[in-house]
Amino acid sequence: MPEAEYLIRPSSHEGWLVIPARFSLEDPGWEVIFDGDISHLNPDEIITQIAHQIQEATGIAAEWLRYT
């Protein structure tokens, strides 16, 4: 069982939180950062699972890039 699980949604409880396609000079996508000691984790495996879930939810093929 997760220790903490969250859902971020519109406070009006209507519609979707839409992220504009051009909001910065960075590549579009979801940035995921692991903070703290991750020596006991396999972050590539976690990101693969997250990307798969996003792909399943959106119907759009997804890939991930590792910056560090």
C-alpha positions as protocol buffer text, in pm:
chain_id: "A"
residue {
  index: 1
  type: MET
  ca { x: 0 y: 0 z: 0 }
}
residue {
  index: 2
  type: PRO
  ca { x: 144 y: 341 z: -93 }
}
residue {
  index: 3
  type: GLU
  ca { x: 244 y: 573 z: 188 }
}
residue {
  index: 4
  type: ALA
  ca { x: 106 y: 872 z: -1 }
}
residue {
  index: 5
  type: GLU
  ca { x: -95 y: 892 z: -318 }
}
residue {
  index: 6
  type: TYR
  ca { x: -223 y: 1211 z: -480 }
}
residue {
  index: 7
  type: LEU
  ca { x: -452 y: 1333 z: -754 }
}
residue {
  index: 8
  type: ILE
  ca { x: -416 y: 1687 z: -886 }
}
residue {
  index: 9
  type: ARG
  ca { x: -737 y: 1805 z: -1047 }
}
residue {
  index: 10
  type: PRO
  ca { x: -922 y: 2127 z: -1124 }
}
residue {
  index: 11
  type: SER
  ca { x: -1062 y: 2281 z: -807 }
}
residue {
  index: 12
  type: SER
  ca { x: -1394 y: 2329 z: -990 }
}
residue {
  index: 13
  type: HIS
  ca { x: -1409 y: 1948 z: -1035 }
}
residue {
  index: 14
  type: GLU
  ca { x: -1489 y: 2010 z: -1403 }
}
residue {
  index: 15
  type: GLY
  ca { x: -1279 y: 1944 z: -1711 }
}
residue {
  index: 16
  type: TRP
  ca { x: -906 y: 1876 z: -1732 }
}
residue {
  index: 17
  type: LEU
  ca { x: -590 y: 2059 z: -1631 }
}
residue {
  index: 18
  type: VAL
  ca { x: -451 y: 2135 z: -1975 }
}
residue {
  index: 19
  type: ILE
  ca { x: -82 y: 2210 z: -2006 }
}
residue {
  index: 20
  type: PRO
  ca { x: -10 y: 2436 z: -2305 }
}
residue {
  index: 21
  type: ALA
  ca { x: 207 y: 2273 z: -2570 }
}
residue {
  index: 22
  type: ARG
  ca { x: 451 y: 2569 z: -2573 }
}
residue {
  index: 23
  type: PHE
  ca { x: 510 y: 2686 z: -2213 }
}
residue {
  index: 24
  type: SER
  ca { x: 890 y: 2703 z: -2214 }
}
residue {
  index: 25
  type: LEU
  ca { x: 1200 y: 2647 z: -2427 }
}
residue {
  index: 26
  type: GLU
  ca { x: 1234 y: 2293 z: -2292 }
}
residue {
  index: 27
  type: ASP
  ca { x: 1118 y: 1982 z: -2475 }
}
residue {
  index: 28
  type: PRO
  ca { x: 747 y: 1916 z: -2412 }
}
residue {
  index: 29
  type: GLY
  ca { x: 672 y: 1636 z: -2169 }
}
residue {
  index: 30
  type: TRP
  ca { x: 643 y: 1549 z: -1804 }
}
residue {
  index: 31
  type: GLU
  ca { x: 959 y: 1604 z: -1602 }
}
residue {
  index: 32
  type: VAL
  ca { x: 1007 y: 1353 z: -1322 }
}
residue {
  index: 33
  type: ILE
  ca { x: 1273 y: 1409 z: -1057 }
}
residue {
  index: 34
  type: PHE
  ca { x: 1372 y: 1165 z: -786 }
}
residue {
  index: 35
  type: ASP
  ca { x: 1496 y: 1356 z: -483 }
}
residue {
  index: 36
  type: GLY
  ca { x: 1708 y: 1200 z: -212 }
}
residue {
  index: 37
  type: ASP
  ca { x: 1878 y: 863 z: -186 }
}
residue {
  index: 38
  type: ILE
  ca { x: 1756 y: 639 z: -466 }
}
residue {
  index: 39
  type: SER
  ca { x: 2028 y: 375 z: -439 }
}
residue {
  index: 40
  type: HIS
  ca { x: 1764 y: 118 z: -339 }
}
residue {
  index: 41
  type: LEU
  ca { x: 1542 y: 203 z: -640 }
}
residue {
  index: 42
  type: ASN
  ca { x: 1559 y: 128 z: -1009 }
}
residue {
  index: 43
  type: PRO
  ca { x: 1451 y: 467 z: -1148 }
}
residue {
  index: 44
  type: ASP
  ca { x: 1462 y: 345 z: -1511 }
}
residue {
  index: 45
  type: GLU
  ca { x: 1206 y: 76 z: -1424 }
}
residue {
  index: 46
  type: ILE
  ca { x: 981 y: 329 z: -1247 }
}
residue {
  index: 47
  type: ILE
  ca { x: 998 y: 573 z: -1540 }
}
residue {
  index: 48
  type: THR
  ca { x: 920 y: 291 z: -1783 }
}
residue {
  index: 49
  type: GLN
  ca { x: 607 y: 211 z: -1583 }
}
residue {
  index: 50
  type: ILE
  ca { x: 501 y: 577 z: -1564 }
}
residue {
  index: 51
  type: ALA
  ca { x: 553 y: 625 z: -1939 }
}
residue {
  index: 52
  type: HIS
  ca { x: 350 y: 312 z: -2008 }
}
residue {
  index: 53
  type: GLN
  ca { x: 64 y: 435 z: -1788 }
}
residue {
  index: 54
  type: ILE
  ca { x: 64 y: 775 z: -1963 }
}
residue {
  index: 55
  type: GLN
  ca { x: 66 y: 599 z: -2300 }
}
residue {
  index: 56
  type: GLU
  ca { x: -226 y: 376 z: -2200 }
}
residue {
  index: 57
  type: ALA
  ca { x: -426 y: 671 z: -2064 }
}
residue {
  index: 58
  type: THR
  ca { x: -368 y: 901 z: -2361 }
}
residue {
  index: 59
  type: GLY
  ca { x: -341 y: 656 z: -2650 }
}
residue {
  index: 60
  type: ILE
  ca { x: -24 y: 840 z: -2760 }
}
residue {
  index: 61
  type: ALA
  ca { x: 306 y: 655 z: -2782 }
}
residue {
  index: 62
  type: ALA
  ca { x: 549 y: 776 z: -2514 }
}
residue {
  index: 63
  type: GLU
  ca { x: 921 y: 749 z: -2460 }
}
residue {
  index: 64
  type: TRP
  ca { x: 1153 y: 868 z: -2187 }
}
residue {
  index: 65
  type: LEU
  ca { x: 1495 y: 1025 z: -2182 }
}
residue {
  index: 66
  type: ARG
  ca { x: 1734 y: 1017 z: -1890 }
}
residue {
  index: 67
  type: TYR
  ca { x: 1913 y: 1347 z: -1830 }
}
residue {
  index: 68
  type: THR
  ca { x: 2143 y: 1238 z: -1546 }
}
